[in-house]
Structures are given as C-alpha cells and as structure tokens.
Amino acid sequence: QVQLVESGGGLVQAGDSLRLSCAASGRSFSGVLMGWFRQAPGKEREFVANIRGSGAITSYADSVKGRFTISRDNAKNSLYLQMNRLKPEDTAVYYCAAVVGGSSYDFWGQGTQVTVSS
C-alpha cells in the first residue's frame, strides 16, 4: 500500500522552529515532484513549497519564503519541511503530497497539525 505519513507537528510559540517529516512507503518517490500544503481552519488548502525529484529545484509560497526550507532524502524516501520564525498565521494542518501519475498531486498524507501561539 502506497502511503505518505507526516510527523513533527505540534504546539509552539511564535518565533520557534519545527521540522516536519513525510515518510513515503509502498513505492519509491525519488523521481517525482513532492510538496507541502497547508489548510487553516475555515480556509482552503494552500501551497507551501515543492521540490523536484533531484532536490535541486524548489519553490515557495511568498508567505513562507525565507523562513521555510523544503528538502528531501531520496535514499530514505522522505520529505522534510524546516519551519523557522513561525508565526500564528502559520497555524494549519500540513500535508505532504506527490505527483505520480500525471500533472497534479495525486498522493496525499493524512496531515499533521501545527499550532503557533502568539
């Protein structure tokens, strides 16, 4: 069974850091585009960052640029999101996702909650 499982969320204070992990299983994700998305209460899910299969090319939402860093370890079939200088507006459920079968994200994890208090 192909799975993406996020971990590392939690409750932190503004200015703190967290590192999210996404462990993939069931198949190799080393050659595919992977990304992080988030959904805050009452809002639509939004793009956070993504990373190409080689790890050499990344992109970020303007709201997190300079604070968050996406990375991957293809040997471990894992994806990461280092979040620094967290703000209350970063509070959301964070999801990892992968583009496998086509041009859209078609594999999703179950999400991990990140709560940033002011």
C-alpha positions in Angstrom: 0.0 0.0 0.0 1.4 3.4 -1.0 1.4 5.8 1.9 2.7 9.2 2.8 2.8 9.8 6.6 3.6 13.2 8.1 5.0 13.8 11.5 6.7 16.5 13.6 3.7 18.9 14.1 3.0 20.4 17.5 2.2 23.4 19.6 4.9 26.1 19.6 5.3 29.8 20.3 5.8 32.5 17.7 9.4 32.7 16.7 10.0 29.0 17.3 11.0 26.3 14.8 9.6 23.0 13.8 10.7 20.3 11.3 8.1 18.3 9.6 8.8 14.9 8.1 6.9 12.9 5.5 7.8 9.2 5.2 6.8 7.5 2.0 6.3 3.8 1.7 4.9 1.3 -0.8 6.9 2.7 -3.8 9.9 5.0 -4.4 9.1 8.7 -4.7 12.7 9.6 -5.6 11.9 10.8 -9.1 8.7 12.7 -8.5 7.8 16.2 -7.6 6.7 16.4 -4.0 5.3 19.3 -2.0 3.9 20.6 1.2 0.5 22.2 1.5 -1.5 23.5 4.5 -5.0 24.2 5.4 -6.1 26.6 8.2 -9.5 26.4 9.9 -12.1 27.9 7.6 -9.7 28.4 4.7 -8.9 26.5 1.5 -5.8 24.3 1.3 -2.8 26.3 0.0 0.5 25.6 -1.5 3.6 26.0 0.8 6.6 24.6 -1.1 7.6 21.9 -3.5 10.8 20.2 -4.6 11.8 18.4 -7.8 12.8 14.8 -7.8 16.6 15.5 -7.7 16.1 18.0 -4.9 17.9 20.7 -6.9 14.9 22.9 -7.7 12.5 24.2 -5.1 9.7 26.8 -5.0 7.9 28.5 -2.1 4.8 30.5 -1.4 5.6 34.1 -0.8 4.3 33.8 2.8 6.9 31.4 3.8 9.9 32.3 1.6 13.0 32.9 3.7 11.5 31.2 6.7 10.8 27.6 5.5 13.1 25.2 3.7 11.9 22.1 1.9 14.3 19.2 1.4 14.2 15.5 0.6 16.3 12.4 1.2 15.6 10.1 -1.7 17.6 7.3 -0.1 15.2 7.4 2.9 12.2 8.1 0.6 11.4 11.1 2.8 10.4 14.7 2.5 11.1 17.5 5.1 10.0 21.0 5.9 12.1 23.1 8.2 10.0 25.9 9.5 11.7 28.8 11.3 10.5 32.0 12.8 7.0 30.6 12.9 4.0 33.0 13.1 0.5 32.5 14.4 -0.7 32.7 10.8 1.3 29.5 10.0 -1.2 27.6 12.2 -2.7 24.9 10.0 -2.8 21.2 9.2 0.2 20.5 7.0 0.1 17.9 4.3 2.7 16.3 2.1 1.8 15.3 -1.4 3.4 13.8 -4.5 2.8 14.0 -8.3 3.0 10.4 -9.5 0.5 9.6 -12.3 0.2 12.9 -14.1 0.5 16.7 -13.7 -1.4 17.1 -10.4 -0.7 16.0 -6.8 -2.3 12.5 -6.6 -0.9 11.1 -3.4 -1.5 12.8 -0.1 -0.7 12.2 3.5 -3.2 12.5 6.4 -1.7 15.7 7.7 0.0 16.9 10.9 -1.3 19.8 13.0 1.0 22.8 13.6 -0.3 25.4 16.1 1.7 28.6 16.7 0.7 30.7 19.7 1.3 34.4 19.9 
